Amino acid sequence: MRWFWEILHEMDDTHKRQFLMFATGSDRSPLRGLAQLNFIITGIGLDDTRLVSAHTCFNDIILPRYSSKEIMKAKVYQSIQHCEGFGLI
């Protein structure tokens, strides 16, 4: 869990917006500020191959246990950069 928050705090603003979109479905902060967001982080078993996933309706982040911080960082960045959802065309 500590690695996850360290990785988020190290992100630049662009990646933080991508993470916000990934976790909430919007890249904008709530009207009353980011303190209004309550993230639920659900840890699952050790799996270096699985990406991080999220349930945007509930601000629920599904975080596999990774064997190293470097692997976690790579998977977090992969997850936030390739999230599209079910956007309308």
DAJO-V529753 format. One record per residue. N is the residue number from 1. RES is the residue in one letter. PSI is psi in radians with two decimals (* if undefined). OMEGA is omega as a letter, one per 20 degrees, with the letter a starting at -180 (* if undefined). D_CENTER is the distance of its C-alpha to the mean C-alpha in Angstrom with 2 decimals. Layout:
BEGIN
n=N res=RES psi=PSI omega=OMEGA d_center=D_CENTER
n=N res=RES psi=PSI omega=OMEGA d_center=D_CENTER
END
This chain:
BEGIN
n=1 res=M psi=-0.70 omega=r d_center=12.18
n=2 res=R psi=-0.74 omega=r d_center=13.78
n=3 res=W psi=-0.76 omega=a d_center=12.50
n=4 res=F psi=-0.86 omega=a d_center=8.81
n=5 res=W psi=-0.60 omega=r d_center=10.00
n=6 res=E psi=-0.76 omega=r d_center=12.41
n=7 res=I psi=-0.78 omega=r d_center=10.13
n=8 res=L psi=-0.73 omega=a d_center=8.34
n=9 res=H psi=-0.45 omega=r d_center=11.97
n=10 res=E psi=-0.23 omega=a d_center=13.31
n=11 res=M psi=2.60 omega=r d_center=11.51
n=12 res=D psi=3.03 omega=a d_center=13.99
n=13 res=D psi=-0.64 omega=r d_center=13.94
n=14 res=T psi=-0.81 omega=a d_center=13.32
n=15 res=H psi=-0.56 omega=r d_center=10.04
n=16 res=K psi=-0.68 omega=r d_center=9.06
n=17 res=R psi=-0.72 omega=r d_center=10.26
n=18 res=Q psi=-0.71 omega=r d_center=8.41
n=19 res=F psi=-0.74 omega=r d_center=4.97
n=20 res=L psi=-0.74 omega=r d_center=7.13
n=21 res=M psi=-0.76 omega=r d_center=8.51
n=22 res=F psi=-0.77 omega=a d_center=5.79
n=23 res=A psi=-0.51 omega=a d_center=5.24
n=24 res=T psi=-0.28 omega=a d_center=8.96
n=25 res=G psi=0.01 omega=r d_center=10.87
n=26 res=S psi=2.47 omega=r d_center=12.27
n=27 res=D psi=0.20 omega=r d_center=11.98
n=28 res=R psi=2.58 omega=r d_center=14.53
n=29 res=S psi=2.70 omega=r d_center=14.66
n=30 res=P psi=2.78 omega=a d_center=16.72
n=31 res=L psi=-0.63 omega=a d_center=20.46
n=32 res=R psi=0.19 omega=r d_center=20.81
n=33 res=G psi=2.92 omega=a d_center=17.99
n=34 res=L psi=-0.38 omega=r d_center=14.53
n=35 res=A psi=-0.33 omega=r d_center=16.31
n=36 res=Q psi=-0.28 omega=r d_center=16.67
n=37 res=L psi=2.30 omega=r d_center=13.07
n=38 res=N psi=1.84 omega=r d_center=12.90
n=39 res=F psi=2.44 omega=r d_center=9.68
n=40 res=I psi=2.15 omega=r d_center=10.74
n=41 res=I psi=2.08 omega=a d_center=9.35
n=42 res=T psi=2.02 omega=r d_center=11.47
n=43 res=G psi=2.44 omega=r d_center=12.56
n=44 res=I psi=3.10 omega=a d_center=14.51
n=45 res=G psi=2.95 omega=r d_center=17.16
n=46 res=L psi=2.12 omega=a d_center=17.46
n=47 res=D psi=1.73 omega=a d_center=16.47
n=48 res=D psi=-0.14 omega=a d_center=16.01
n=49 res=T psi=-0.33 omega=a d_center=16.15
n=50 res=R psi=2.47 omega=r d_center=13.37
n=51 res=L psi=2.82 omega=r d_center=9.99
n=52 res=V psi=2.52 omega=r d_center=6.75
n=53 res=S psi=2.95 omega=a d_center=7.14
n=54 res=A psi=2.59 omega=r d_center=6.90
n=55 res=H psi=1.74 omega=a d_center=10.10
n=56 res=T psi=-0.51 omega=a d_center=10.04
n=57 res=C psi=-0.48 omega=a d_center=13.52
n=58 res=F psi=0.07 omega=a d_center=12.78
n=59 res=N psi=0.69 omega=a d_center=9.39
n=60 res=D psi=2.15 omega=a d_center=9.04
n=61 res=I psi=2.19 omega=r d_center=6.23
n=62 res=I psi=1.94 omega=a d_center=8.42
n=63 res=L psi=1.88 omega=r d_center=8.43
n=64 res=P psi=2.72 omega=r d_center=11.63
n=65 res=R psi=2.23 omega=r d_center=13.86
n=66 res=Y psi=2.70 omega=a d_center=14.47
n=67 res=S psi=-0.26 omega=r d_center=17.88
n=68 res=S psi=2.80 omega=r d_center=16.99
n=69 res=K psi=-0.62 omega=a d_center=14.67
n=70 res=E psi=-0.73 omega=r d_center=15.42
n=71 res=I psi=-0.76 omega=r d_center=14.35
n=72 res=M psi=-0.78 omega=a d_center=10.98
n=73 res=K psi=-0.79 omega=r d_center=10.57
n=74 res=A psi=-0.73 omega=a d_center=11.88
n=75 res=K psi=-0.66 omega=r d_center=9.73
n=76 res=V psi=-0.84 omega=a d_center=6.35
n=77 res=Y psi=-0.70 omega=r d_center=8.47
n=78 res=Q psi=-0.78 omega=a d_center=10.02
n=79 res=S psi=-0.79 omega=a d_center=7.30
n=80 res=I psi=-0.45 omega=a d_center=6.39
n=81 res=Q psi=-0.30 omega=a d_center=10.16
n=82 res=H psi=0.42 omega=r d_center=11.47
n=83 res=C psi=2.24 omega=a d_center=10.06
n=84 res=E psi=-0.61 omega=a d_center=13.25
n=85 res=G psi=-2.65 omega=a d_center=13.65
n=86 res=F psi=0.86 omega=a d_center=17.25
n=87 res=G psi=2.62 omega=r d_center=18.27
n=88 res=L psi=2.49 omega=a d_center=21.99
n=89 res=I psi=* omega=* d_center=24.23
END
